[in-house]
Amino acid sequence: MHTDFTAAASFTWYTLGMADSGDRQAFAASTSADRVSILHDAALLPAIGPDQFNASGYAAAEPVSGSGRGGAWFVRSAAGDAVLKHYRRGGKAAWLSQDAYLYLGDARVRSFAEYRLLRRLREKGLPVPEPLAAFCRRRGAVYRAALLTARIPQAASLLQQADAGRAPWAAVGETLARLHRAGARHSDLNAHNILFDADGGIRVIDWDKGRLTSGPGPWCTVVLERLARSLRKDCRLPADELARGLAALRAAHDGALA
């Protein structure tokens, strides 16, 4: 099941102007009460519309397993293989709405914030996915959002690697130290959002509510402890073996930051 954000035929598209270096922000006009905004990489996706943020807008959209609340699909975009993510609520807030957020200005739109953060992290040479486009549909006081990022080829999660007994714990720790040294703070680091590509390269995904700080601090321990809790909950390794892996990860992380 998926959510259709818009009926694309009801919108008249025009370009308002450049939002950031290399990005283009487009706005949709409609006779309805909706206001649609899209921030995208004009070099990778020169033409884009609301249909590209709906799973039904693609010939084939494959749900991403282990994607938390079930709001992500693998799709084939004009820029290549991609991941489409719809922002979904969790906890008690989901009782009111699964995907509607209070609109507090474009700067606070979650898809736009994650898109811009990914751009900044990639400019620093950090191992995160390439952002392609961000979407916001506002109606009255609330909005719904989506993000399109480049797909990491043949990706396997840290959880999958750990379950198979081949997790490179030290390499993961060193990769996280690179991010932390740059001040990149992940808000929900877990065993599903550390991915390995076909060549063994490591990427950290799902930067919703993440932020860029002035540098490492006590928050690094908070991030690592959250990751450890995720692994202790879901990993099938014997407890002593997992403990050794986590100790190796932490030692490599702390050593790289020293």
C-alpha positions in Angstrom: 0.0 0.0 0.0 1.2 3.5 -0.7 0.0 7.1 -0.4 -0.7 9.2 -3.5 0.2 12.8 -2.6 -1.2 14.5 -5.7 -3.1 14.1 -8.9 -0.4 15.5 -11.2 -2.8 16.5 -13.9 -4.4 19.1 -11.6 -1.2 21.1 -11.3 0.2 23.8 -13.6 4.0 23.8 -13.2 6.4 26.7 -13.6 9.8 27.5 -12.3 10.2 30.2 -9.7 14.0 30.3 -9.4 17.2 28.8 -8.1 17.1 27.8 -4.4 20.6 26.8 -3.7 23.7 26.4 -5.8 22.9 23.6 -8.3 19.3 23.2 -7.0 16.1 24.5 -8.5 13.0 25.1 -6.6 9.7 24.7 -8.5 6.3 25.6 -7.4 2.9 24.3 -8.5 -0.2 26.4 -8.9 -3.6 24.7 -8.6 -7.2 25.5 -8.3 -7.2 23.4 -5.1 -6.1 24.5 -1.7 -2.8 22.7 -2.1 0.6 24.3 -2.5 3.3 22.0 -3.8 7.0 22.8 -3.6 9.9 20.7 -5.0 13.6 21.2 -4.4 15.8 19.2 -6.8 19.2 18.9 -8.4 18.7 20.5 -11.8 21.7 18.8 -13.2 20.4 15.3 -12.4 16.7 15.9 -12.7 16.0 18.9 -15.0 12.3 18.1 -15.2 10.3 16.8 -12.2 6.7 16.7 -11.1 4.5 15.5 -8.2 3.9 12.1 -9.9 7.6 11.3 -9.3 6.9 11.3 -5.5 4.2 8.7 -5.7 5.0 5.0 -6.0 2.2 4.8 -8.5 4.1 7.2 -10.8 6.6 4.5 -11.7 6.3 1.5 -13.8 7.7 -0.6 -11.0 8.0 0.4 -7.4 9.4 -2.2 -5.0 8.8 -1.7 -1.3 11.9 -1.4 0.8 12.0 -4.1 3.4 13.0 -3.0 6.9 12.1 0.6 6.1 10.6 1.4 9.5 7.0 2.5 9.0 6.8 1.1 5.5 7.1 4.4 3.5 9.9 3.7 1.1 10.2 2.2 -2.3 13.0 1.4 -4.8 12.2 3.1 -8.1 13.8 3.9 -11.4 14.1 7.6 -11.9 15.4 9.8 -14.7 18.6 10.0 -12.7 18.9 6.2 -12.3 18.0 3.8 -9.5 16.6 5.7 -6.6 14.8 5.4 -3.2 11.5 7.2 -2.7 10.7 7.9 0.9 7.5 9.3 2.4 7.8 10.8 5.8 5.6 9.0 8.3 4.9 9.6 11.9 5.4 7.1 14.8 4.2 6.8 18.3 1.2 8.7 19.7 1.4 11.3 17.0 0.4 8.7 14.4 -3.0 8.4 16.1 -3.8 11.8 14.8 -2.2 11.5 11.3 0.3 9.1 9.9 1.9 11.5 7.5 0.8 15.1 8.2 3.1 17.6 9.9 2.5 21.1 11.2 3.8 23.6 8.6 6.2 26.2 10.2 7.8 27.5 7.0 9.8 25.9 4.2 13.0 26.0 6.3 11.3 23.6 8.8 10.0 21.1 6.2 11.6 17.8 7.0 12.2 16.7 3.4 13.9 20.0 2.5 16.0 19.9 5.7 17.2 16.4 5.0 17.9 17.2 1.3 20.0 20.2 2.2 21.8 18.4 5.0 22.7 15.5 2.6 24.0 18.1 0.1 26.3 19.7 2.8 27.6 16.3 4.0 28.4 15.2 0.5 30.2 18.5 -0.2 32.4 17.5 2.8 33.1 14.2 1.2 31.2 12.2 3.7 29.6 8.8 3.1 25.9 9.6 2.7 23.4 9.0 -0.2 23.2 11.5 -3.1 20.0 13.6 -2.7 18.0 14.0 -5.9 14.8 15.9 -5.0 12.6 16.8 -2.0 8.8 17.3 -2.1 6.3 19.2 0.1 2.6 19.4 -0.3 1.0 22.0 2.0 -2.7 22.2 2.7 -3.7 24.8 5.3 -1.7 24.4 8.5 -0.2 21.0 7.6 2.1 19.4 5.0 3.2 16.0 3.7 6.7 15.4 2.4 8.8 13.0 0.4 12.5 12.6 -0.6 14.2 11.0 -3.5 17.8 9.8 -3.2 20.1 7.8 -5.3 20.0 4.0 -4.5 23.1 2.4 -3.1 23.8 -0.6 -5.4 23.5 -4.1 -4.0 23.3 -2.7 -0.5 23.4 -4.8 2.6 22.7 -3.4 6.1 24.9 -3.7 9.1 22.3 -6.0 10.7 22.5 -8.3 7.7 26.3 -8.3 7.8 26.4 -8.9 11.5 23.8 -11.7 11.3 26.0 -13.4 8.7 29.1 -13.0 10.9 31.0 -10.7 8.5 30.4 -7.2 9.9 33.6 -5.1 9.6 33.2 -3.5 13.1 36.3 -1.4 13.0 35.6 0.0 9.6 32.1 1.0 10.7 33.6 2.7 13.8 36.1 4.6 11.6 33.3 5.7 9.2 31.2 7.0 12.1 34.2 8.8 13.4 34.6 10.6 10.1 31.0 11.8 10.3 31.4 12.8 14.0 34.6 14.6 13.4 32.8 16.8 10.8 30.0 17.4 13.3 27.4 15.3 11.5 24.9 14.1 14.1 22.5 11.3 13.2 19.2 11.4 15.1 18.3 7.7 14.8 21.3 5.6 14.1 20.4 1.9 14.0 21.5 -1.3 12.4 19.3 -0.8 9.3 20.6 2.6 8.2 24.3 1.7 7.9 24.7 0.2 4.5 27.5 -1.6 2.6 27.6 -1.2 -1.2 28.7 -3.9 -3.7 32.4 -3.0 -3.1 32.2 -2.9 0.7 32.0 0.9 0.9 29.9 2.1 3.8 27.1 4.7 3.6 24.9 6.1 6.4 21.3 6.8 5.4 18.1 8.3 6.8 19.3 11.7 8.0 15.8 13.0 8.9 16.1 15.3 11.9 19.9 15.0 11.7 22.1 18.1 12.0 25.5 19.5 11.4 27.2 20.7 14.6 30.5 22.4 15.3 32.3 19.2 16.0 32.3 16.0 18.1 31.1 16.0 21.7 29.2 13.9 24.3 26.5 13.4 21.7 28.8 11.0 19.9 28.3 8.5 22.8 24.5 9.0 22.6 24.6 8.1 18.9 26.7 5.0 19.4 24.7 3.8 22.3 21.5 4.1 20.2 23.2 1.9 17.5 24.2 -0.6 20.2 20.7 -0.9 21.5 19.4 -1.5 18.0 21.9 -4.3 17.5 21.2 -5.9 20.8 17.5 -5.9 20.0 17.7 -7.3 16.5 21.0 -9.1 15.9 21.1 -12.9 16.0 24.7 -13.1 17.0 25.5 -14.7 20.4 25.6 -12.0 23.0 29.3 -12.4 23.7 30.2 -12.2 20.0 28.1 -9.1 19.5 29.7 -7.5 22.6 33.2 -8.0 21.1 32.0 -6.5 17.8 30.6 -3.5 19.5 33.7 -3.1 21.6 35.8 -3.2 18.3 33.5 -0.6 16.7 33.8 1.7 19.7 37.6 1.4 20.0 38.0 2.2 16.3 35.7 5.2 16.6 37.4 6.6 19.7 40.8 6.0 18.3 40.0 7.8 15.0 38.7 10.8 17.0 41.7 10.9 19.4 
